[in-house]
Amino acid sequence: MSVIAAKAELPDNLAVDRTHLANERTLLAYFRTVLGAEVAGVAFLAYADFPGANQIGWFLIAFGAAILPFGLWRFATVRGHVHRAGLASER
């Protein structure tokens, strides 16, 4: 067996860790998006004074509320794929 083939058979723990960290970063990006949409929606409701401001505010609040479960579902799905693929690290 060549050295290259032996190295290819070793599990790449760093790749697994990078995958987990990328999934966590993506979840945090979803949280950041939700927070931004919610804050913008509340700001439109409280401070905007033009026709349609209330509709924009409520839309942003509903958008944020819809994104949160999608982000959580996506995080859990990717996490499950990583674990089922046998890439789960010892944590």
PDB file of N, CA, C and O in Angstrom:
ATOM      1  N   MET A   1       0.855  -1.172   0.000  1.00  0.00           N
ATOM      2  CA  MET A   1       0.000   0.000   0.000  1.00  0.00           C
ATOM      3  C   MET A   1       0.899   1.233   0.000  1.00  0.00           C
ATOM      4  O   MET A   1       1.859   1.321   0.766  1.00  0.00           O
ATOM      5  N   SER A   2       0.573   2.168  -0.864  1.00  0.00           N
ATOM      6  CA  SER A   2       1.389   3.371  -0.949  1.00  0.00           C
ATOM      7  C   SER A   2       1.054   4.320   0.192  1.00  0.00           C
ATOM      8  O   SER A   2       0.029   4.188   0.860  1.00  0.00           O
ATOM      9  N   VAL A   3       1.938   5.268   0.394  1.00  0.00           N
ATOM     10  CA  VAL A   3       1.744   6.261   1.459  1.00  0.00           C
ATOM     11  C   VAL A   3       0.509   7.107   1.171  1.00  0.00           C
ATOM     12  O   VAL A   3      -0.232   7.460   2.089  1.00  0.00           O
ATOM     13  N   ILE A   4       0.290   7.427  -0.079  1.00  0.00           N
ATOM     14  CA  ILE A   4      -0.868   8.252  -0.451  1.00  0.00           C
ATOM     15  C   ILE A   4      -2.167   7.503  -0.162  1.00  0.00           C
ATOM     16  O   ILE A   4      -3.111   8.091   0.365  1.00  0.00           O
ATOM     17  N   ALA A   5      -2.229   6.231  -0.495  1.00  0.00           N
ATOM     18  CA  ALA A   5      -3.435   5.443  -0.228  1.00  0.00           C
ATOM     19  C   ALA A   5      -3.680   5.311   1.268  1.00  0.00           C
ATOM     20  O   ALA A   5      -4.827   5.353   1.713  1.00  0.00           O
ATOM     21  N   ALA A   6      -2.614   5.153   2.048  1.00  0.00           N
ATOM     22  CA  ALA A   6      -2.772   5.044   3.498  1.00  0.00           C
ATOM     23  C   ALA A   6      -3.301   6.343   4.080  1.00  0.00           C
ATOM     24  O   ALA A   6      -4.150   6.330   4.971  1.00  0.00           O
ATOM     25  N   LYS A   7      -2.801   7.465   3.577  1.00  0.00           N
ATOM     26  CA  LYS A   7      -3.283   8.765   4.065  1.00  0.00           C
ATOM     27  C   LYS A   7      -4.730   9.000   3.660  1.00  0.00           C
ATOM     28  O   LYS A   7      -5.479   9.642   4.397  1.00  0.00           O
ATOM     29  N   ALA A   8      -5.134   8.494   2.504  1.00  0.00           N
ATOM     30  CA  ALA A   8      -6.508   8.679   2.038  1.00  0.00           C
ATOM     31  C   ALA A   8      -7.492   7.906   2.905  1.00  0.00           C
ATOM     32  O   ALA A   8      -8.658   8.290   2.998  1.00  0.00           O
ATOM     33  N   GLU A   9      -7.051   6.835   3.536  1.00  0.00           N
ATOM     34  CA  GLU A   9      -7.938   6.039   4.375  1.00  0.00           C
ATOM     35  C   GLU A   9      -8.113   6.623   5.769  1.00  0.00           C
ATOM     36  O   GLU A   9      -9.071   6.286   6.464  1.00  0.00           O
ATOM     37  N   LEU A  10      -7.213   7.481   6.181  1.00  0.00           N
ATOM     38  CA  LEU A  10      -7.329   8.083   7.504  1.00  0.00           C
ATOM     39  C   LEU A  10      -8.485   9.074   7.516  1.00  0.00           C
ATOM     40  O   LEU A  10      -8.674   9.813   6.549  1.00  0.00           O
ATOM     41  N   PRO A  11      -9.253   9.100   8.588  1.00  0.00           N
ATOM     42  CA  PRO A  11     -10.340  10.083   8.652  1.00  0.00           C
ATOM     43  C   PRO A  11      -9.766  11.491   8.768  1.00  0.00           C
ATOM     44  O   PRO A  11      -8.802  11.733   9.494  1.00  0.00           O
ATOM     45  N   ASP A  12     -10.370  12.389   8.051  1.00  0.00           N
ATOM     46  CA  ASP A  12      -9.908  13.773   8.079  1.00  0.00           C
ATOM     47  C   ASP A  12     -10.716  14.527   9.131  1.00  0.00           C
ATOM     48  O   ASP A  12     -11.743  15.135   8.830  1.00  0.00           O
ATOM     49  N   ASN A  13     -10.237  14.477  10.357  1.00  0.00           N
ATOM     50  CA  ASN A  13     -10.962  15.104  11.464  1.00  0.00           C
ATOM     51  C   ASN A  13     -11.082  16.607  11.296  1.00  0.00           C
ATOM     52  O   ASN A  13     -12.066  17.206  11.729  1.00  0.00           O
ATOM     53  N   LEU A  14     -10.084  17.222  10.667  1.00  0.00           N
ATOM     54  CA  LEU A  14     -10.175  18.664  10.462  1.00  0.00           C
ATOM     55  C   LEU A  14     -11.310  19.012   9.499  1.00  0.00           C
ATOM     56  O   LEU A  14     -11.974  20.034   9.677  1.00  0.00           O
ATOM     57  N   ALA A  15     -11.540  18.193   8.501  1.00  0.00           N
ATOM     58  CA  ALA A  15     -12.646  18.438   7.572  1.00  0.00           C
ATOM     59  C   ALA A  15     -13.982  18.310   8.292  1.00  0.00           C
ATOM     60  O   ALA A  15     -14.910  19.074   8.027  1.00  0.00           O
ATOM     61  N   VAL A  16     -14.078  17.357   9.190  1.00  0.00           N
ATOM     62  CA  VAL A  16     -15.310  17.188   9.971  1.00  0.00           C
ATOM     63  C   VAL A  16     -15.536  18.408  10.848  1.00  0.00           C
ATOM     64  O   VAL A  16     -16.647  18.931  10.926  1.00  0.00           O
ATOM     65  N   ASP A  17     -14.476  18.856  11.507  1.00  0.00           N
ATOM     66  CA  ASP A  17     -14.606  20.039  12.359  1.00  0.00           C
ATOM     67  C   ASP A  17     -14.977  21.268  11.538  1.00  0.00           C
ATOM     68  O   ASP A  17     -15.799  22.075  11.972  1.00  0.00           O
ATOM     69  N   ARG A  18     -14.386  21.418  10.363  1.00  0.00           N
ATOM     70  CA  ARG A  18     -14.731  22.552   9.501  1.00  0.00           C
ATOM     71  C   ARG A  18     -16.196  22.492   9.086  1.00  0.00           C
ATOM     72  O   ARG A  18     -16.864  23.524   9.012  1.00  0.00           O
ATOM     73  N   THR A  19     -16.695  21.298   8.819  1.00  0.00           N
ATOM     74  CA  THR A  19     -18.098  21.150   8.430  1.00  0.00           C
ATOM     75  C   THR A  19     -19.022  21.543   9.576  1.00  0.00           C
ATOM     76  O   THR A  19     -20.014  22.242   9.367  1.00  0.00           O
ATOM     77  N   HIS A  20     -18.701  21.097  10.778  1.00  0.00           N
ATOM     78  CA  HIS A  20     -19.514  21.472  11.943  1.00  0.00           C
ATOM     79  C   HIS A  20     -19.472  22.983  12.170  1.00  0.00           C
ATOM     80  O   HIS A  20     -20.507  23.604  12.415  1.00  0.00           O
ATOM     81  N   LEU A  21     -18.291  23.567  12.091  1.00  0.00           N
ATOM     82  CA  LEU A  21     -18.168  25.008  12.308  1.00  0.00           C
ATOM     83  C   LEU A  21     -18.903  25.799  11.228  1.00  0.00           C
ATOM     84  O   LEU A  21     -19.524  26.819  11.525  1.00  0.00           O
ATOM     85  N   ALA A  22     -18.837  25.344   9.993  1.00  0.00           N
ATOM     86  CA  ALA A  22     -19.556  26.023   8.917  1.00  0.00           C
ATOM     87  C   ALA A  22     -21.061  25.954   9.146  1.00  0.00           C
ATOM     88  O   ALA A  22     -21.774  26.927   8.901  1.00  0.00           O
ATOM     89  N   ASN A  23     -21.541  24.812   9.614  1.00  0.00           N
ATOM     90  CA  ASN A  23     -22.969  24.670   9.897  1.00  0.00           C
ATOM     91  C   ASN A  23     -23.384  25.605  11.033  1.00  0.00           C
ATOM     92  O   ASN A  23     -24.449  26.220  10.973  1.00  0.00           O
ATOM     93  N   GLU A  24     -22.554  25.712  12.059  1.00  0.00           N
ATOM     94  CA  GLU A  24     -22.861  26.616  13.172  1.00  0.00           C
ATOM     95  C   GLU A  24     -22.815  28.073  12.722  1.00  0.00           C
ATOM     96  O   GLU A  24     -23.647  28.873  13.149  1.00  0.00           O
ATOM     97  N   ARG A  25     -21.856  28.429  11.868  1.00  0.00           N
ATOM     98  CA  ARG A  25     -21.788  29.798  11.346  1.00  0.00           C
ATOM     99  C   ARG A  25     -23.032  30.127  10.538  1.00  0.00           C
ATOM    100  O   ARG A  25     -23.553  31.240  10.611  1.00  0.00           O
ATOM    101  N   THR A  26     -23.504  29.158   9.768  1.00  0.00           N
ATOM    102  CA  THR A  26     -24.707  29.376   8.973  1.00  0.00           C
ATOM    103  C   THR A  26     -25.918  29.592   9.875  1.00  0.00           C
ATOM    104  O   THR A  26     -26.756  30.448   9.591  1.00  0.00           O
ATOM    105  N   LEU A  27     -26.018  28.826  10.955  1.00  0.00           N
ATOM    106  CA  LEU A  27     -27.116  29.017  11.903  1.00  0.00           C
ATOM    107  C   LEU A  27     -27.053  30.414  12.516  1.00  0.00           C
ATOM    108  O   LEU A  27     -28.080  31.078  12.655  1.00  0.00           O
ATOM    109  N   LEU A  28     -25.860  30.858  12.881  1.00  0.00           N
ATOM    110  CA  LEU A  28     -25.716  32.205  13.435  1.00  0.00           C
ATOM    111  C   LEU A  28     -26.083  33.270  12.403  1.00  0.00           C
ATOM    112  O   LEU A  28     -26.616  34.318  12.767  1.00  0.00           O
ATOM    113  N   ALA A  29     -25.809  33.023  11.137  1.00  0.00           N
ATOM    114  CA  ALA A  29     -26.209  33.964  10.090  1.00  0.00           C
ATOM    115  C   ALA A  29     -27.734  34.040   9.983  1.00  0.00           C
ATOM    116  O   ALA A  29     -28.291  35.117   9.774  1.00  0.00           O
ATOM    117  N   TYR A  30     -28.402  32.898  10.127  1.00  0.00           N
ATOM    118  CA  TYR A  30     -29.869  32.919  10.152  1.00  0.00           C
ATOM    119  C   TYR A  30     -30.370  33.737  11.342  1.00  0.00           C
ATOM    120  O   TYR A  30     -31.292  34.539  11.192  1.00  0.00           O
ATOM    121  N   PHE A  31     -29.776  33.548  12.518  1.00  0.00           N
ATOM    122  CA  PHE A  31     -30.177  34.330  13.693  1.00  0.00           C
ATOM    123  C   PHE A  31     -29.959  35.820  13.450  1.00  0.00           C
ATOM    124  O   PHE A  31     -30.801  36.642  13.811  1.00  0.00           O
ATOM    125  N   ARG A  32     -28.830  36.168  12.837  1.00  0.00           N
ATOM    126  CA  ARG A  32     -28.538  37.574  12.555  1.00  0.00           C
ATOM    127  C   ARG A  32     -29.569  38.151  11.593  1.00  0.00           C
ATOM    128  O   ARG A  32     -30.002  39.292  11.760  1.00  0.00           O
ATOM    129  N   THR A  33     -29.964  37.380  10.594  1.00  0.00           N
ATOM    130  CA  THR A  33     -30.968  37.831   9.636  1.00  0.00           C
ATOM    131  C   THR A  33     -32.316  38.032  10.312  1.00  0.00           C
ATOM    132  O   THR A  33     -33.000  39.025  10.063  1.00  0.00           O
ATOM    133  N   VAL A  34     -32.694  37.092  11.164  1.00  0.00           N
ATOM    134  CA  VAL A  34     -33.960  37.202  11.894  1.00  0.00           C
ATOM    135  C   VAL A  34     -33.948  38.438  12.778  1.00  0.00           C
ATOM    136  O   VAL A  34     -34.907  39.210  12.781  1.00  0.00           O
ATOM    137  N   LEU A  35     -32.876  38.631  13.523  1.00  0.00           N
ATOM    138  CA  LEU A  35     -32.787  39.783  14.417  1.00  0.00           C
ATOM    139  C   LEU A  35     -32.862  41.087  13.635  1.00  0.00           C
ATOM    140  O   LEU A  35     -33.558  42.018  14.041  1.00  0.00           O
ATOM    141  N   GLY A  36     -32.154  41.157  12.522  1.00  0.00           N
ATOM    142  CA  GLY A  36     -32.189  42.365  11.699  1.00  0.00           C
ATOM    143  C   GLY A  36     -33.572  42.653  11.150  1.00  0.00           C
ATOM    144  O   GLY A  36     -34.018  43.800  11.157  1.00  0.00           O
ATOM    145  N   ALA A  37     -34.253  41.621  10.676  1.00  0.00           N
ATOM    146  CA  ALA A  37     -35.597  41.810  10.130  1.00  0.00           C
ATOM    147  C   ALA A  37     -36.576  42.236  11.217  1.00  0.00           C
ATOM    148  O   ALA A  37     -37.408  43.117  11.000  1.00  0.00           O
ATOM    149  N   GLU A  38     -36.473  41.610  12.386  1.00  0.00           N
ATOM    150  CA  GLU A  38     -37.378  41.961  13.486  1.00  0.00           C
ATOM    151  C   GLU A  38     -37.152  43.406  13.947  1.00  0.00           C
ATOM    152  O   GLU A  38     -38.107  44.155  14.149  1.00  0.00           O
ATOM    153  N   VAL A  39     -35.893  43.786  14.107  1.00  0.00           N
ATOM    154  CA  VAL A  39     -35.582  45.153  14.553  1.00  0.00           C
ATOM    155  C   VAL A  39     -36.030  46.166  13.508  1.00  0.00           C
ATOM    156  O   VAL A  39     -36.595  47.204  13.852  1.00  0.00           O
ATOM    157  N   ALA A  40     -35.784  45.872  12.238  1.00  0.00           N
ATOM    158  CA  ALA A  40     -36.222  46.783  11.183  1.00  0.00           C
ATOM    159  C   ALA A  40     -37.747  46.887  11.155  1.00  0.00           C
ATOM    160  O   ALA A  40     -38.291  47.974  10.958  1.00  0.00           O
ATOM    161  N   GLY A  41     -38.432  45.772  11.350  1.00  0.00           N
ATOM    162  CA  GLY A  41     -39.892  45.799  11.374  1.00  0.00           C
ATOM    163  C   GLY A  41     -40.435  46.641  12.510  1.00  0.00           C
ATOM    164  O   GLY A  41     -41.357  47.433  12.318  1.00  0.00           O
ATOM    165  N   VAL A  42     -39.866  46.473  13.691  1.00  0.00           N
ATOM    166  CA  VAL A  42     -40.302  47.275  14.845  1.00  0.00           C
ATOM    167  C   VAL A  42     -39.987  48.748  14.609  1.00  0.00           C
ATOM    168  O   VAL A  42     -40.781  49.619  14.967  1.00  0.00           O
ATOM    169  N   ALA A  43     -38.834  49.029  14.010  1.00  0.00           N
ATOM    170  CA  ALA A  43     -38.477  50.421  13.723  1.00  0.00           C
ATOM    171  C   ALA A  43     -39.455  51.042  12.732  1.00  0.00           C
ATOM    172  O   ALA A  43     -39.853  52.195  12.896  1.00  0.00           O
ATOM    173  N   PHE A  44     -39.841  50.296  11.717  1.00  0.00           N
ATOM    174  CA  PHE A  44     -40.827  50.815  10.772  1.00  0.00           C
ATOM    175  C   PHE A  44     -42.148  51.086  11.470  1.00  0.00           C
ATOM    176  O   PHE A  44     -42.781  52.110  11.215  1.00  0.00           O
ATOM    177  N   LEU A  45     -42.571  50.186  12.346  1.00  0.00           N
ATOM    178  CA  LEU A  45     -43.837  50.386  13.048  1.00  0.00           C
ATOM    179  C   LEU A  45     -43.777  51.590  13.978  1.00  0.00           C
ATOM    180  O   LEU A  45     -44.753  52.329  14.104  1.00  0.00           O
ATOM    181  N   ALA A  46     -42.650  51.786  14.622  1.00  0.00           N
ATOM    182  CA  ALA A  46     -42.555  52.834  15.636  1.00  0.00           C
ATOM    183  C   ALA A  46     -42.237  54.210  15.057  1.00  0.00           C
ATOM    184  O   ALA A  46     -42.758  55.215  15.539  1.00  0.00           O
ATOM    185  N   TYR A  47     -41.388  54.268  14.029  1.00  0.00           N
ATOM    186  CA  TYR A  47     -40.851  55.566  13.624  1.00  0.00           C
ATOM    187  C   TYR A  47     -41.183  56.001  12.204  1.00  0.00           C
ATOM    188  O   TYR A  47     -41.131  57.196  11.913  1.00  0.00           O
ATOM    189  N   ALA A  48     -41.517  55.090  11.320  1.00  0.00           N
ATOM    190  CA  ALA A  48     -41.771  55.470   9.933  1.00  0.00           C
ATOM    191  C   ALA A  48     -43.120  56.170   9.832  1.00  0.00           C
ATOM    192  O   ALA A  48     -44.109  55.755  10.436  1.00  0.00           O
ATOM    193  N   ASP A  49     -43.127  57.240   9.052  1.00  0.00           N
ATOM    194  CA  ASP A  49     -44.344  58.039   8.925  1.00  0.00           C
ATOM    195  C   ASP A  49     -44.631  58.297   7.448  1.00  0.00           C
ATOM    196  O   ASP A  49     -44.584  59.437   6.985  1.00  0.00           O
ATOM    197  N   PHE A  50     -44.923  57.244   6.730  1.00  0.00           N
ATOM    198  CA  PHE A  50     -45.313  57.384   5.336  1.00  0.00           C
ATOM    199  C   PHE A  50     -46.310  56.277   5.018  1.00  0.00           C
ATOM    200  O   PHE A  50     -46.364  55.274   5.729  1.00  0.00           O
ATOM    201  N   PRO A  51     -47.090  56.443   3.973  1.00  0.00           N
ATOM    202  CA  PRO A  51     -48.087  55.425   3.633  1.00  0.00           C
ATOM    203  C   PRO A  51     -47.422  54.074   3.346  1.00  0.00           C
ATOM    204  O   PRO A  51     -46.462  53.993   2.580  1.00  0.00           O
ATOM    205  N   GLY A  52     -47.931  53.053   3.950  1.00  0.00           N
ATOM    206  CA  GLY A  52     -47.408  51.710   3.745  1.00  0.00           C
ATOM    207  C   GLY A  52     -46.335  51.301   4.733  1.00  0.00           C
ATOM    208  O   GLY A  52     -45.837  50.177   4.661  1.00  0.00           O
ATOM    209  N   ALA A  53     -45.963  52.178   5.652  1.00  0.00           N
ATOM    210  CA  ALA A  53     -44.906  51.856   6.616  1.00  0.00           C
ATOM    211  C   ALA A  53     -45.332  50.720   7.540  1.00  0.00           C
ATOM    212  O   ALA A  53     -44.529  49.849   7.874  1.00  0.00           O
ATOM    213  N   ASN A  54     -46.600  50.734   7.953  1.00  0.00           N
ATOM    214  CA  ASN A  54     -47.075  49.657   8.830  1.00  0.00           C
ATOM    215  C   ASN A  54     -47.036  48.302   8.122  1.00  0.00           C
ATOM    216  O   ASN A  54     -46.666  47.292   8.721  1.00  0.00           O
ATOM    217  N   GLN A  55     -47.417  48.289   6.852  1.00  0.00           N
ATOM    218  CA  GLN A  55     -47.379  47.034   6.106  1.00  0.00           C
ATOM    219  C   GLN A  55     -45.942  46.527   5.964  1.00  0.00           C
ATOM    220  O   GLN A  55     -45.689  45.329   6.095  1.00  0.00           O
ATOM    221  N   ILE A  56     -45.014  47.426   5.698  1.00  0.00           N
ATOM    222  CA  ILE A  56     -43.606  47.029   5.588  1.00  0.00           C
ATOM    223  C   ILE A  56     -43.111  46.492   6.924  1.00  0.00           C
ATOM    224  O   ILE A  56     -42.417  45.477   6.973  1.00  0.00           O
ATOM    225  N   GLY A  57     -43.471  47.178   8.009  1.00  0.00           N
ATOM    226  CA  GLY A  57     -43.049  46.731   9.337  1.00  0.00           C
ATOM    227  C   GLY A  57     -43.570  45.350   9.674  1.00  0.00           C
ATOM    228  O   GLY A  57     -42.822  44.496  10.151  1.00  0.00           O
ATOM    229  N   TRP A  58     -44.851  45.127   9.428  1.00  0.00           N
ATOM    230  CA  TRP A  58     -45.421  43.810   9.733  1.00  0.00           C
ATOM    231  C   TRP A  58     -44.863  42.728   8.816  1.00  0.00           C
ATOM    232  O   TRP A  58     -44.684  41.583   9.234  1.00  0.00           O
ATOM    233  N   PHE A  59     -44.589  43.094   7.563  1.00  0.00           N
ATOM    234  CA  PHE A  59     -43.977  42.124   6.654  1.00  0.00           C
ATOM    235  C   PHE A  59     -42.600  41.710   7.162  1.00  0.00           C
ATOM    236  O   PHE A  59     -42.275  40.523   7.157  1.00  0.00           O
ATOM    237  N   LEU A  60     -41.789  42.666   7.598  1.00  0.00           N
ATOM    238  CA  LEU A  60     -40.450  42.344   8.095  1.00  0.00           C
ATOM    239  C   LEU A  60     -40.513  41.474   9.349  1.00  0.00           C
ATOM    240  O   LEU A  60     -39.700  40.565   9.518  1.00  0.00           O
ATOM    241  N   ILE A  61     -41.468  41.751  10.220  1.00  0.00           N
ATOM    242  CA  ILE A  61     -41.621  40.934  11.430  1.00  0.00           C
ATOM    243  C   ILE A  61     -42.041  39.508  11.053  1.00  0.00           C
ATOM    244  O   ILE A  61     -41.514  38.539  11.599  1.00  0.00           O
ATOM    245  N   ALA A  62     -42.985  39.386  10.126  1.00  0.00           N
ATOM    246  CA  ALA A  62     -43.413  38.050   9.684  1.00  0.00           C
ATOM    247  C   ALA A  62     -42.287  37.326   8.954  1.00  0.00           C
ATOM    248  O   ALA A  62     -42.124  36.115   9.108  1.00  0.00           O
ATOM    249  N   PHE A  63     -41.514  38.058   8.165  1.00  0.00           N
ATOM    250  CA  PHE A  63     -40.379  37.468   7.460  1.00  0.00           C
ATOM    251  C   PHE A  63     -39.369  36.904   8.454  1.00  0.00           C
ATOM    252  O   PHE A  63     -38.884  35.785   8.282  1.00  0.00           O
ATOM    253  N   GLY A  64     -39.054  37.669   9.485  1.00  0.00           N
ATOM    254  CA  GLY A  64     -38.129  37.190  10.511  1.00  0.00           C
ATOM    255  C   GLY A  64     -38.664  35.969  11.234  1.00  0.00           C
ATOM    256  O   GLY A  64     -37.920  35.032  11.524  1.00  0.00           O
ATOM    257  N   ALA A  65     -39.957  35.982  11.522  1.00  0.00           N
ATOM    258  CA  ALA A  65     -40.562  34.838  12.211  1.00  0.00           C
ATOM    259  C   ALA A  65     -40.571  33.592  11.325  1.00  0.00           C
ATOM    260  O   ALA A  65     -40.518  32.475  11.840  1.00  0.00           O
ATOM    261  N   ALA A  66     -40.637  33.762  10.018  1.00  0.00           N
ATOM    262  CA  ALA A  66     -40.635  32.612   9.108  1.00  0.00           C
ATOM    263  C   ALA A  66     -39.228  32.076   8.876  1.00  0.00           C
ATOM    264  O   ALA A  66     -39.054  30.879   8.648  1.00  0.00           O
ATOM    265  N   ILE A  67     -38.238  32.935   8.930  1.00  0.00           N
ATOM    266  CA  ILE A  67     -36.860  32.516   8.666  1.00  0.00           C
ATOM    267  C   ILE A  67     -36.304  31.692   9.822  1.00  0.00           C
ATOM    268  O   ILE A  67     -35.526  30.767   9.590  1.00  0.00           O
ATOM    269  N   LEU A  68     -36.679  32.001  11.052  1.00  0.00           N
ATOM    270  CA  LEU A  68     -36.118  31.299  12.215  1.00  0.00           C
ATOM    271  C   LEU A  68     -36.364  29.791  12.164  1.00  0.00           C
ATOM    272  O   LEU A  68     -35.400  29.035  12.289  1.00  0.00           O
ATOM    273  N   PRO A  69     -37.589  29.311  11.990  1.00  0.00           N
ATOM    274  CA  PRO A  69     -37.758  27.853  11.931  1.00  0.00           C
ATOM    275  C   PRO A  69     -37.060  27.228  10.720  1.00  0.00           C
ATOM    276  O   PRO A  69     -36.587  26.094  10.796  1.00  0.00           O
ATOM    277  N   PHE A  70     -36.995  27.959   9.609  1.00  0.00           N
ATOM    278  CA  PHE A  70     -36.288  27.432   8.444  1.00  0.00           C
ATOM    279  C   PHE A  70     -34.802  27.262   8.749  1.00  0.00           C
ATOM    280  O   PHE A  70     -34.210  26.246   8.386  1.00  0.00           O
ATOM    281  N   GLY A  71     -34.199  28.240   9.407  1.00  0.00           N
ATOM    282  CA  GLY A  71     -32.785  28.135   9.766  1.00  0.00           C
ATOM    283  C   GLY A  71     -32.515  27.000  10.732  1.00  0.00           C
ATOM    284  O   GLY A  71     -31.522  26.285  10.597  1.00  0.00           O
ATOM    285  N   LEU A  72     -33.396  26.834  11.707  1.00  0.00           N
ATOM    286  CA  LEU A  72     -33.232  25.728  12.659  1.00  0.00           C
ATOM    287  C   LEU A  72     -33.394  24.377  11.962  1.00  0.00           C
ATOM    288  O   LEU A  72     -32.647  23.438  12.237  1.00  0.00           O
ATOM    289  N   TRP A  73     -34.374  24.285  11.061  1.00  0.00           N
ATOM    290  CA  TRP A  73     -34.574  23.047  10.311  1.00  0.00           C
ATOM    291  C   TRP A  73     -33.360  22.746   9.440  1.00  0.00           C
ATOM    292  O   TRP A  73     -32.912  21.601   9.368  1.00  0.00           O
ATOM    293  N   ARG A  74     -32.829  23.769   8.781  1.00  0.00           N
ATOM    294  CA  ARG A  74     -31.668  23.570   7.907  1.00  0.00           C
ATOM    295  C   ARG A  74     -30.450  23.122   8.713  1.00  0.00           C
ATOM    296  O   ARG A  74     -29.710  22.238   8.281  1.00  0.00           O
ATOM    297  N   PHE A  75     -30.241  23.728   9.880  1.00  0.00           N
ATOM    298  CA  PHE A  75     -29.125  23.341  10.750  1.00  0.00           C
ATOM    299  C   PHE A  75     -29.243  21.873  11.149  1.00  0.00           C
ATOM    300  O   PHE A  75     -28.270  21.122  11.069  1.00  0.00           O
ATOM    301  N   ALA A  76     -30.438  21.469  11.577  1.00  0.00           N
ATOM    302  CA  ALA A  76     -30.646  20.085  12.011  1.00  0.00           C
ATOM    303  C   ALA A  76     -30.488  19.109  10.848  1.00  0.00           C
ATOM    304  O   ALA A  76     -29.955  18.014  11.027  1.00  0.00           O
ATOM    305  N   THR A  77     -30.942  19.495   9.670  1.00  0.00           N
ATOM    306  CA  THR A  77     -30.820  18.628   8.499  1.00  0.00           C
ATOM    307  C   THR A  77     -29.363  18.391   8.132  1.00  0.00           C
ATOM    308  O   THR A  77     -28.951  17.251   7.920  1.00  0.00           O
ATOM    309  N   VAL A  78     -28.589  19.454   8.058  1.00  0.00           N
ATOM    310  CA  VAL A  78     -27.172  19.316   7.702  1.00  0.00           C
ATOM    311  C   VAL A  78     -26.435  18.539   8.779  1.00  0.00           C
ATOM    312  O   VAL A  78     -25.583  17.704   8.475  1.00  0.00           O
ATOM    313  N   ARG A  79     -26.757  18.811  10.026  1.00  0.00           N
ATOM    314  CA  ARG A  79     -26.126  18.079  11.127  1.00  0.00           C
ATOM    315  C   ARG A  79     -26.428  16.584  11.030  1.00  0.00           C
ATOM    316  O   ARG A  79     -25.546  15.754  11.254  1.00  0.00           O
ATOM    317  N   GLY A  80     -27.659  16.245  10.699  1.00  0.00           N
ATOM    318  CA  GLY A  80     -28.028  14.846  10.532  1.00  0.00           C
ATOM    319  C   GLY A  80     -27.303  14.190   9.367  1.00  0.00           C
ATOM    320  O   GLY A  80     -26.879  13.038   9.464  1.00  0.00           O
ATOM    321  N   HIS A  81     -27.160  14.926   8.259  1.00  0.00           N
ATOM    322  CA  HIS A  81     -26.430  14.380   7.112  1.00  0.00           C
ATOM    323  C   HIS A  81     -24.978  14.097   7.472  1.00  0.00           C
ATOM    324  O   HIS A  81     -24.423  13.073   7.073  1.00  0.00           O
ATOM    325  N   VAL A  82     -24.369  14.992   8.218  1.00  0.00           N
ATOM    326  CA  VAL A  82     -22.972  14.800   8.615  1.00  0.00           C
ATOM    327  C   VAL A  82     -22.854  13.577   9.510  1.00  0.00           C
ATOM    328  O   VAL A  82     -21.934  12.776   9.347  1.00  0.00           O
ATOM    329  N   HIS A  83     -23.768  13.427  10.447  1.00  0.00           N
ATOM    330  CA  HIS A  83     -23.713  12.272  11.352  1.00  0.00           C
ATOM    331  C   HIS A  83     -24.000  10.960  10.617  1.00  0.00           C
ATOM    332  O   HIS A  83     -23.333   9.956  10.865  1.00  0.00           O
ATOM    333  N   ARG A  84     -24.986  10.960   9.717  1.00  0.00           N
ATOM    334  CA  ARG A  84     -25.309   9.740   8.980  1.00  0.00           C
ATOM    335  C   ARG A  84     -24.191   9.332   8.025  1.00  0.00           C
ATOM    336  O   ARG A  84     -24.020   8.149   7.730  1.00  0.00           O
ATOM    337  N   ALA A  85     -23.447  10.299   7.553  1.00  0.00           N
ATOM    338  CA  ALA A  85     -22.348   9.994   6.635  1.00  0.00           C
ATOM    339  C   ALA A  85     -21.148   9.422   7.375  1.00  0.00           C
ATOM    340  O   ALA A  85     -20.143   9.065   6.760  1.00  0.00           O
ATOM    341  N   GLY A  86     -21.256   9.335   8.682  1.00  0.00           N
ATOM    342  CA  GLY A  86     -20.155   8.783   9.456  1.00  0.00           C
ATOM    343  C   GLY A  86     -19.045   9.770   9.694  1.00  0.00           C
ATOM    344  O   GLY A  86     -17.913   9.388   9.989  1.00  0.00           O
ATOM    345  N   LEU A  87     -19.366  11.037   9.566  1.00  0.00           N
ATOM    346  CA  LEU A  87     -18.359  12.067   9.734  1.00  0.00           C
ATOM    347  C   LEU A  87     -18.393  12.691  11.114  1.00  0.00           C
ATOM    348  O   LEU A  87     -17.677  13.659  11.373  1.00  0.00           O
ATOM    349  N   ALA A  88     -19.204  12.158  11.996  1.00  0.00           N
ATOM    350  CA  ALA A  88     -19.359  12.760  13.319  1.00  0.00           C
ATOM    351  C   ALA A  88     -18.053  12.649  14.093  1.00  0.00           C
ATOM    352  O   ALA A  88     -17.460  11.576  14.203  1.00  0.00           O
ATOM    353  N   SER A  89     -17.629  13.773  14.619  1.00  0.00           N
ATOM    354  CA  SER A  89     -16.397  13.764  15.405  1.00  0.00           C
ATOM    355  C   SER A  89     -16.705  13.374  16.844  1.00  0.00           C
ATOM    356  O   SER A  89     -17.862  13.381  17.265  1.00  0.00           O
ATOM    357  N   GLU A  90     -15.701  13.046  17.566  1.00  0.00           N
ATOM    358  CA  GLU A  90     -15.848  12.663  18.974  1.00  0.00           C
ATOM    359  C   GLU A  90     -15.973  13.930  19.800  1.00  0.00           C
ATOM    360  O   GLU A  90     -14.963  14.552  20.131  1.00  0.00           O
ATOM    361  N   ARG A  91     -17.192  14.321  20.138  1.00  0.00           N
ATOM    362  CA  ARG A  91     -17.411  15.534  20.937  1.00  0.00           C
ATOM    363  C   ARG A  91     -18.115  15.173  22.203  1.00  0.00           C
ATOM    364  O   ARG A  91     -18.397  16.046  23.023  1.00  0.00           O
TER     365      ARG A  91
END
